[in-house]
Amino acid sequence: MNQLLTNFKESKTINELSQILDTGWQTYKDNALIYSGFTLAVTLLVWLLSAIPFSSCLITPFYLAATYTAITKSETQKQLTIYDFLSIPKEKFNLIFITGSLSTLITFFGVILFIIPGIYFFASYLFVIPLTLEQEEQNTKAWELLEKSRKIFSENYQIILATTLTYLILALFAVLTLGLGLFIVTPLIACINYQLYKNLK
């Protein structure tokens, strides 16, 4: 048992995960109020538009894109403003919508068919939005970006699955707080995911 615990503590994946979680937490903590405030505002918008079918699916890709845009800007400036979330390049709007919607739909159908395919697709497409934001070629197809994200997963599945499990645990704790924790956990997961993406790309 002692040897098992020692191997666990010395695991490369565990050490890498610990570093990613710590960096992601620091990123969130430095601008926690505005990250959570922006998440709350988007949640209210989704609620107001709830009468429109699939409104949340339409808004989520742009929420993620806005959050990742702000996280990127936080690397060069200490304090974020709401304008940092709204500075998504306009020319990327269509691609963000298509890649975000496709990855969400594929993951959703994977969950319906069976839980394991859903987890696989969720983990495979974790980096679709960051890849879309960084994409410079104008003629890039959405499917190419989904495949790039899936390739990163295939080559680094251990650390990505470990991080995905952490996301699920964080989401569970957020739900247990009557959902209020989601305003912290959702942007925190985005901050962690961005650090994971940076480490693996």
Secondary structure, DSSP 8 states (H G I E B T S, - for coil): -HHHHHHHHT-HHHHHHHHHHHHHHHHHHHTHHHHHHHHHHHHHHHHHTTTSTTHHHHHHHHHHHHHHHHHHHTTT-SS--HHHHS---GGGHHHHHHHHHHHHHHHHHHHHH-HHHHHHHHHHTTTHHHHHHH---TT--HHHHHHHHHHHHHHSHHHHHHHHHHHHHHHHHHHHTTTTTHHHHHHHHHHHHHHHHHHH-
